Amino acid sequence: QVQLVESGGGLVQAGGSLRLSCAASGRTFSSNPMGWFRQAPGKEREFVATINWNSSSRRYLDSVKGRFTIYRDNAKNTVYLQMNSLRPEDTAVYFCAADGTVGWHVPDQSVAYEYWGQGTQVTVSS
């Protein structure tokens, strides 16, 4: 059974930092894209960042460029999201996702991702 387990969420003041982790088990995703999405109350889930299998390509939501960094450790089957200069509008549940298709692509659409974590809450106070 494939599982993605996020950790690292919490409450932080504006301007602070958090690092989210997502550990995968049940299969390896070392040849697959992995990504992060978020969903704020009353809003649709939105793409945040994605990374291809060998970290040679990344994509970001415009509003997080320069503040968030996605990276991965294939030996640990884990993807991370380093979030700096956090803003109240970053408050959301953050979800890790893994694409079941091997390749060089970096999809930003949620439908491209087959596997999802349960989410971790990030709250940024002003």
N, CA, C and O of each residue as an XYZ file, in Angstrom:
504
protein
N       0.843     -1.193      0.000
C       0.000      0.000      0.000
C       0.880      1.246      0.000
O       1.767      1.400      0.839
N       0.615      2.128     -0.957
C       1.393      3.350     -1.060
C       0.866      4.374     -0.064
O      -0.340      4.587      0.058
N       1.800      5.002      0.645
C       1.431      6.059      1.583
C       2.364      7.241      1.422
O       3.568      7.073      1.227
N       1.808      8.428      1.504
C       2.573      9.666      1.570
C       2.204     10.329      2.890
O       1.030     10.578      3.165
N       3.208     10.608      3.696
C       2.952     11.165      5.018
C       3.686     12.491      5.155
O       4.915     12.546      5.126
N       2.906     13.560      5.306
C       3.484     14.888      5.478
C       3.750     15.181      6.952
O       3.094     14.639      7.842
N       4.712     16.038      7.179
C       4.993     16.523      8.529
C       5.634     17.897      8.425
O       6.075     18.311      7.353
N       5.682     18.599      9.553
C       6.369     19.877      9.581
C       5.471     21.098      9.608
O       5.959     22.221      9.741
N       4.170     20.901      9.485
C       3.269     22.039      9.552
C       3.180     22.606     10.960
O       3.705     22.032     11.914
N       2.502     23.749     11.070
C       2.341     24.357     12.382
C       1.938     25.801     12.282
O       1.532     26.289     11.228
N       2.062     26.478     13.416
C       1.723     27.897     13.516
C       3.007     28.708     13.540
O       3.931     28.404     14.294
N       3.058     29.741     12.709
C       4.253     30.580     12.629
C       3.823     32.019     12.388
O       2.775     32.274     11.794
N       4.634     32.948     12.852
C       4.344     34.356     12.601
C       4.744     34.749     11.189
O       5.610     34.121     10.580
N       4.122     35.769     10.686
C       4.471     36.286      9.360
C       5.962     36.620      9.319
O       6.516     37.208     10.248
N       6.591     36.224      8.211
C       8.025     36.412      8.074
C       8.836     35.220      8.513
O      10.040     35.157      8.264
N       8.189     34.271      9.165
C       8.880     33.090      9.652
C       9.044     32.021      8.583
O       8.702     32.216      7.417
N       9.581     30.882      9.021
C       9.881     29.786      8.105
C       9.363     28.459      8.653
O       9.248     28.263      9.863
N       9.060     27.570      7.737
C       8.719     26.189      8.056
C       9.290     25.299      6.970
O       9.451     25.725      5.827
N       9.598     24.055      7.332
C       9.981     23.072      6.339
C       9.023     21.891      6.425
O       8.899     21.241      7.463
N       8.357     21.633      5.319
C       7.470     20.478      5.229
C       8.227     19.289      4.648
O       9.071     19.444      3.765
N       7.917     18.118      5.152
C       8.493     16.888      4.634
C       7.374     15.958      4.207
O       6.276     15.991      4.763
N       7.659     15.135      3.224
C       6.695     14.136      2.762
C       7.456     12.855      2.487
O       8.235     12.768      1.538
N       7.222     11.867      3.326
C       7.886     10.583      3.189
C       6.960      9.583      2.522
O       5.830      9.371      2.962
N       7.450      8.976      1.465
C       6.659      7.991      0.725
C       7.069      6.580      1.127
O       8.237      6.316      1.413
N       6.109      5.694      1.144
C       6.377      4.283      1.407
C       5.469      3.426      0.546
O       4.442      3.897      0.058
N       5.839      2.182      0.360
C       5.042      1.256     -0.435
C       5.520      1.117     -1.868
O       5.252      0.103     -2.512
N       6.216      2.109     -2.373
C       6.860      2.063     -3.680
C       7.844      3.215     -3.749
O       7.769      4.163     -2.968
N       8.756      3.119     -4.683
C       9.710      4.200     -4.862
C       9.202      5.194     -5.901
O       8.577      4.820     -6.893
N       9.489      6.489     -5.644
C       9.124      7.539     -6.590
C      10.366      8.238     -7.129
O      10.297      9.385     -7.571
N      11.492      7.551     -7.091
C      12.748      8.169     -7.494
C      12.783      8.532     -8.983
O      13.632      9.324     -9.391
N      11.903      7.987     -9.787
C      11.852      8.302    -11.218
C      10.599      9.080    -11.592
O      10.250      9.178    -12.769
N       9.923      9.634    -10.592
C       8.619     10.276    -10.812
C       8.628     11.714    -10.294
O       9.358     12.036     -9.356
N       7.814     12.576    -10.909
C       7.639     13.918    -10.351
C       6.899     13.845     -9.016
O       6.077     12.958     -8.788
N       7.210     14.789     -8.154
C       6.475     14.938     -6.902
C       6.174     16.415     -6.711
O       6.900     17.279     -7.202
N       5.100     16.690     -5.997
C       4.707     18.082     -5.867
C       4.011     18.393     -4.561
O       3.716     17.519     -3.745
N       3.761     19.693     -4.401
C       3.017     20.192     -3.244
C       1.849     21.039     -3.737
O       1.983     21.835     -4.667
N       0.724     20.853     -3.104
C      -0.474     21.644     -3.354
C      -0.966     22.170     -2.006
O      -0.530     21.707     -0.952
N      -1.875     23.140     -2.051
C      -2.453     23.636     -0.813
C      -3.911     23.995     -1.026
O      -4.354     24.263     -2.143
N      -4.643     23.993      0.077
C      -6.052     24.351      0.024
C      -6.399     25.176      1.250
O      -6.298     24.710      2.384
N      -6.809     26.407      1.001
C      -7.243     27.301      2.072
C      -8.749     27.144      2.267
O      -9.446     26.704      1.353
N      -9.259     27.500      3.450
C     -10.700     27.367      3.710
C     -11.533     28.096      2.668
O     -11.289     29.267      2.377
N     -12.510     27.405      2.112
C     -13.403     28.007      1.130
C     -12.821     28.178     -0.255
O     -13.460     28.759     -1.132
N     -11.619     27.679     -0.460
C     -10.971     27.823     -1.769
C     -10.650     26.457     -2.363
O     -10.633     25.440     -1.670
N     -10.398     26.466     -3.663
C     -10.028     25.225     -4.329
C      -8.549     24.909     -4.050
O      -7.750     25.783     -3.719
N      -8.233     23.635     -4.200
C      -6.846     23.217     -4.051
C      -6.029     23.853     -5.173
O      -6.464     23.875     -6.324
N      -4.842     24.373     -4.838
C      -4.002     25.000     -5.846
C      -2.587     24.434     -5.812
O      -2.085     23.986     -4.781
N      -1.981     24.476     -6.972
C      -0.610     24.028     -7.140
C       0.335     24.973     -6.423
O       0.138     26.188     -6.451
N       1.359     24.428     -5.780
C       2.376     25.243     -5.121
C       3.744     25.038     -5.776
O       4.398     26.008     -6.160
N       4.175     23.789     -5.903
C       5.501     23.516     -6.451
C       5.577     22.073     -6.914
O       4.862     21.202     -6.416
N       6.461     21.836     -7.881
C       6.701     20.481     -8.338
C       8.165     20.324     -8.719
O       8.839     21.297     -9.055
N       8.644     19.097     -8.664
C      10.043     18.810     -8.977
C      10.114     17.508     -9.765
O       9.387     16.558     -9.476
N      10.993     17.471    -10.760
C      11.091     16.240    -11.535
C      12.004     15.239    -10.825
O      12.519     15.513     -9.740
N      12.194     14.096    -11.441
C      12.792     12.969    -10.738
C      14.222     13.206    -10.290
O      14.627     12.721     -9.233
N      15.002     13.953    -11.085
C      16.409     14.141    -10.719
C      16.703     15.575    -10.284
O      17.860     15.993    -10.236
N      15.650     16.320     -9.970
C      15.774     17.689     -9.451
C      16.317     18.682    -10.468
O      16.739     19.776    -10.093
N      16.314     18.325    -11.743
C      16.828     19.226    -12.775
C      15.795     20.265    -13.208
O      16.133     21.235    -13.886
N      14.550     20.063    -12.820
C      13.489     20.985    -13.206
C      12.504     21.166    -12.055
O      12.091     20.205    -11.406
N      12.143     22.420    -11.821
C      11.170     22.763    -10.785
C      10.207     23.804    -11.334
O      10.555     24.592    -12.213
N       9.014     23.793    -10.811
C       8.029     24.828    -11.142
C       7.380     25.302     -9.858
O       7.222     24.546     -8.900
N       7.002     26.591     -9.861
C       6.412     27.178     -8.655
C       5.208     28.031     -9.007
O       5.116     28.589    -10.100
N       4.294     28.120     -8.066
C       3.235     29.111     -8.121
C       3.901     30.485     -8.071
O       4.843     30.686     -7.304
N       3.428     31.420     -8.870
C       4.081     32.728     -8.944
C       4.228     33.394     -7.580
O       5.260     34.000     -7.292
N       3.219     33.285     -6.754
C       3.233     34.002     -5.479
C       4.217     33.429     -4.464
O       4.468     34.059     -3.436
N       4.778     32.257     -4.725
C       5.744     31.679     -3.788
C       7.166     31.675     -4.344
O       8.103     31.283     -3.648
N       7.330     32.103     -5.578
C       8.671     32.140     -6.172
C       9.583     33.048     -5.358
O       9.201     34.155     -4.977
N      10.789     32.564     -5.099
C      11.736     33.331     -4.307
C      11.575     33.146     -2.810
O      12.445     33.546     -2.036
N      10.458     32.536     -2.393
C      10.232     32.317     -0.958
C      10.222     30.826     -0.606
O      10.687     30.435      0.465
N       9.693     29.999     -1.507
C       9.598     28.563     -1.269
C      10.594     27.832     -2.158
O      10.887     28.260     -3.274
N      11.110     26.717     -1.639
C      12.010     25.862     -2.408
C      11.588     24.411     -2.224
O      11.464     23.920     -1.102
N      11.372     23.737     -3.346
C      11.082     22.312     -3.298
C      12.361     21.549     -3.602
O      13.118     21.924     -4.498
N      12.601     20.479     -2.857
C      13.745     19.627     -3.137
C      13.421     18.219     -2.669
O      12.445     17.998     -1.952
N      14.246     17.274     -3.081
C      13.941     15.878     -2.785
C      15.210     15.107     -2.481
O      16.311     15.491     -2.875
N      15.019     14.002     -1.762
C      16.086     13.064     -1.475
C      15.575     11.697     -1.923
O      14.797     11.057     -1.215
N      16.005     11.259     -3.080
C      15.485      9.993     -3.627
C      15.919      8.791     -2.793
O      15.211      7.785     -2.741
N      17.053      8.886     -2.153
C      17.496      7.778     -1.303
C      16.546      7.570     -0.132
O      16.408      6.457      0.374
N      15.892      8.650      0.297
C      14.936      8.559      1.400
C      13.492      8.543      0.906
O      12.559      8.478      1.707
N      13.307      8.603     -0.428
C      11.942      8.608     -0.990
C      11.111      9.738     -0.375
O       9.945      9.553     -0.026
N      11.732     10.896     -0.253
C      11.145     12.021      0.476
C      11.276     13.303     -0.342
O      12.287     13.535     -1.006
N      10.233     14.127     -0.280
C      10.252     15.440     -0.898
C      10.001     16.472      0.190
O       9.279     16.218      1.154
N      10.608     17.634      0.019
C      10.536     18.687      1.028
C      10.027     19.983      0.407
O      10.110     20.188     -0.804
N       9.501     20.845      1.261
C       9.141     22.193      0.844
C       9.638     23.145      1.924
O       9.087     23.201      3.023
N      10.684     23.888      1.595
C      11.200     24.908      2.503
C      10.443     26.200      2.233
O      10.444     26.710      1.113
N       9.800     26.721      3.264
C       8.973     27.913      3.114
C       9.547     29.023      3.979
O       9.587     28.915      5.205
N       9.987     30.082      3.331
C      10.541     31.242      4.023
C       9.660     32.461      3.785
O       8.815     32.469      2.889
N       9.869     33.484      4.594
C       9.113     34.740      4.455
C       7.619     34.472      4.344
O       6.941     35.010      3.469
N       7.124     33.647      5.229
C       5.716     33.248      5.162
C       4.783     34.430      5.388
O       5.082     35.357      6.141
N       3.650     34.363      4.714
C       2.635     35.425      4.771
C       1.314     34.827      5.258
O       1.095     33.625      5.111
N       0.440     35.639      5.828
C      -0.861     35.107      6.248
C      -1.617     34.412      5.122
O      -2.338     33.445      5.367
N      -1.462     34.892      3.899
C      -2.158     34.269      2.767
C      -1.592     32.904      2.384
O      -2.148     32.229      1.517
N      -0.509     32.493      3.009
C       0.012     31.136      2.801
C      -0.698     30.117      3.698
O      -0.475     28.913      3.571
N      -1.541     30.597      4.589
C      -2.271     29.701      5.477
C      -3.155     28.756      4.679
O      -3.983     29.189      3.879
N      -2.970     27.461      4.907
C      -3.709     26.436      4.164
C      -3.317     25.063      4.691
O      -2.387     24.919      5.485
N      -4.045     24.070      4.231
C      -3.596     22.693      4.400
C      -2.723     22.370      3.189
O      -3.133     22.565      2.045
N      -1.527     21.878      3.456
C      -0.578     21.560      2.394
C      -0.543     20.053      2.169
O      -0.426     19.263      3.106
N      -0.649     19.682      0.894
C      -0.696     18.281      0.505
C       0.505     17.936     -0.365
O       0.884     18.686     -1.264
N       1.078     16.806     -0.080
C       2.116     16.235     -0.918
C       1.461     15.326     -1.948
O       0.437     14.701     -1.672
N       2.057     15.253     -3.141
C       1.503     14.410     -4.193
C       2.619     13.784     -5.011
O       3.693     14.365     -5.166
N       2.354     12.594     -5.531
C       3.322     11.893     -6.366
C       2.653     11.431     -7.652
O       1.554     10.877     -7.637
N       3.329     11.668     -8.746
C       2.837     11.249    -10.062
C       3.226      9.796    -10.287
O       4.390      9.434    -10.119
N       2.272      8.965    -10.660
C       2.559      7.551    -10.863
C       3.273      7.255    -12.165
O       3.678      6.117    -12.405
N       3.435      8.271    -13.019
C       4.062      8.101    -14.330
C       5.519      8.538    -14.280
O       5.837      9.656    -13.876
N       6.394      7.635    -14.698
C       7.819      7.935    -14.767
C       8.092      8.924    -15.902
O       7.502      8.816    -16.978
N       8.984      9.883    -15.663
C       9.328     10.784    -16.757
C       9.974     12.067    -16.293
O      10.220     12.265    -15.103
N      10.249     12.950    -17.266
C      10.940     14.211    -17.016
C       9.978     15.377    -16.782
O      10.415     16.503    -16.544
N       8.697     15.118    -16.848
C       7.723     16.182    -16.770
C       7.583     16.744    -15.365
O       7.976     16.102    -14.391
N       7.026     17.939    -15.263
C       6.784     18.612    -13.992
C       5.374     19.187    -14.015
O       5.196     20.388    -14.219
N       4.381     18.347    -13.811
C       2.986     18.778    -13.939
C       2.536     19.695    -12.814
O       2.911     19.512    -11.656
N       1.722     20.690    -13.173
C       1.168     21.580    -12.162
C      -0.351     21.391    -12.000
O      -1.005     22.164    -11.302
N      -0.891     20.376    -12.639
C      -2.314     20.080    -12.508
C      -2.511     18.919    -11.529
O      -1.815     17.907    -11.605
N      -3.452     19.075    -10.625
C      -3.668     18.039     -9.614
C      -4.082     16.708    -10.230
O      -3.797     15.654     -9.661
N      -4.741     16.736    -11.366
C      -5.203     15.486    -11.988
C      -4.045     14.610    -12.439
O      -4.223     13.413    -12.663
N      -2.860     15.196    -12.573
C      -1.693     14.428    -13.014
C      -1.126     13.560    -11.901
O      -0.337     12.651    -12.159
N      -1.521     13.834    -10.678
C      -0.938     13.144     -9.531
C      -1.859     12.039     -9.030
O      -3.035     12.262     -8.746
N      -1.295     10.852     -8.933
C      -2.090      9.681     -8.560
C      -2.145      9.465     -7.051
O      -3.139      8.962     -6.526
N      -1.080      9.845     -6.358
C      -0.973      9.557     -4.935
C      -0.924     10.858     -4.135
O      -0.278     11.829     -4.527
N      -1.624     10.845     -3.006
C      -1.744     12.054     -2.186
C      -1.553     11.732     -0.704
O      -1.917     10.658     -0.227
N      -0.970     12.697      0.003
C      -0.899     12.592      1.448
C      -2.171     13.110      2.087
O      -3.092     13.559      1.404
N      -2.207     13.042      3.394
C      -3.406     13.441      4.134
C      -3.440     14.940      4.420
O      -4.478     15.477      4.807
N      -2.323     15.605      4.232
C      -2.271     17.052      4.437
C      -1.723     17.432      5.798
O      -1.867     16.699      6.776
N      -1.092     18.596      5.837
C      -0.594     19.152      7.094
C      -0.959     20.639      7.133
O      -0.814     21.346      6.136
N      -1.427     21.100      8.281
C      -1.905     22.469      8.411
C      -0.741     23.427      8.608
O       0.144     23.197      9.433
N      -0.760     24.505      7.834
C       0.177     25.606      8.011
C      -0.647     26.857      8.289
O      -1.506     27.238      7.494
N      -0.378     27.484      9.414
C      -1.083     28.701      9.794
C      -0.069     29.803     10.038
O       0.848     29.656     10.847
N      -0.246     30.921      9.322
C       0.660     32.059      9.442
C      -0.111     33.223     10.059
O      -1.083     33.712      9.483
N       0.326     33.653     11.218
C      -0.362     34.747     11.901
C       0.272     36.085     11.528
O       1.470     36.177     11.260
N      -0.567     37.114     11.518
C      -0.076     38.453     11.138
C       0.416     39.229     12.342
O       0.861     40.368     12.202
